[in-house]
């Protein structure tokens, strides 16, 4: 199936719209689909990046956002048998959505601050706000909202860092600077001027391929003591972020990448659409919002940077809160919605006995279990029947389009608390499904039972499970002996706000 992306890029409007569409296109491609970018304007670097990823580009002629644009885009979608159109531009408003819908298309509308007066798209995605339904009160009954950082569209390389643990040095020594793909106001120059007063910090400045100020920035960086490096149009941003201790960045799409990798950052709002993201991350304690670029001075930049460099405690807290907010699997979640492959849970029935046995004997599952020995079929049947007849055992089955995707088992204790066990089927691993499954189960059980707290015990080497529980809002409370093994103890309580995952 083909997914058509309608987005543009230029020095004036930047590259953020196309780059987040690229992230979704990668996830769609990974699920076996094809992506087509319909563009009226693009920069040479964006054009090369998209083609390098194996995506096709179609050149449009109509003025962006006009009725002719909607007609040309719809005609292309029908010609290429596109299942959805993903529209990402502030020039696309209510009429543009209606124009695509009137031509029989399904529409995913990417939004940042509710700029359209009315919403008729099938899906509206705003990754900046968790509780932003008020922005979209004027919408059609069929319009569904995908809100919050759990839907943050990050490129596929960031998902690989989900289980990675960042080291937080006593004093920050490495700084990353990135002001977006084009930076027409040359804010990067102001930032470089500020960091010239920190010769002890090794700084990498990433300049987009669409930035016209590169020669000027290289000259300025050369006035330092050799501690500032200018990198142009990089493709390893995830590695650069993992190597840094602190970042200064524009509060656009990059801010969610920083959050995913737990990199403490000073964020600068360089466009009005970035305000919500900066405010949200500041509110959550995952970054420091310096406000609008026009209000940021070299002196204020230096002051905030010095504070962050010297405070290990602040950086550690920001890193932890950031990673809990964004897990890098947002694009995969959106793809599941587009393909109608959403995760659902239900109570186990007799027919689930064999799939559960096969999952329990999966080599990966056995390797991180407290008992690595294979489970005999006869023993499993007896165990399954006993659990099904035990009122204090809650055995839940996860499904995606009717396919067995995993299981959650909760054993209720006499004190009114419970112990949770989770496993995901092989074909659905690596998609961030574990945290989503845990969250769904916790929501249902704490809402429908008298249990006040849930406990999880995880072997230290089970990095994937630890990450899934942490992303689902479980807090580590130390180590305990469990079934003869040293285990990490996690707790989720009823009176704590549920993590917004999946």
Secondary structure, 3 states (H helix, E strand, C coil): CEEEEEECCECCCECHHHHHHHHHHHHHHHCCCEEEEEECCCCHHHHHHHHHCCCEEEECCCCCCCHHHHHHHHHHHHHCCEEEEEEECCCCCHHHHHHHHHCCCCEEEECCCCCCCCECCCEEEECCCCCCHHHHCCECCCCEEEECHHHCCCCHHHHCCCCCCCCCCCCCCEEEEECCCCCCCCHHHHHHHHHCCCCCCEEEEEECCCCCCHHHHHHHHCCCCCCEEEEECCCCHHHHHHHCCEEEEECCHHHHHHHHCCCCEEEEECCHHHHHHHHHHHHCCCCEEEEEHHHCCHHHHHHHHHHHHHCHHHHHHHHHHHHHHCCCCHHHHHHHHHCCCCEEEEECCHHHHHHHHHHHCCHHHHHCCCCCCCCCHHHHHHHHHHHHCCCCEEEEEEEECCEEEEEEEEEECCCCCEEEEEEECHHHCCCCHHHHHHHHHHHHHHHHCCCCEEEEEEECCCHHHHHHHHHCCCEEEEEEEECCEEEEEEEEECCCCCCCCC
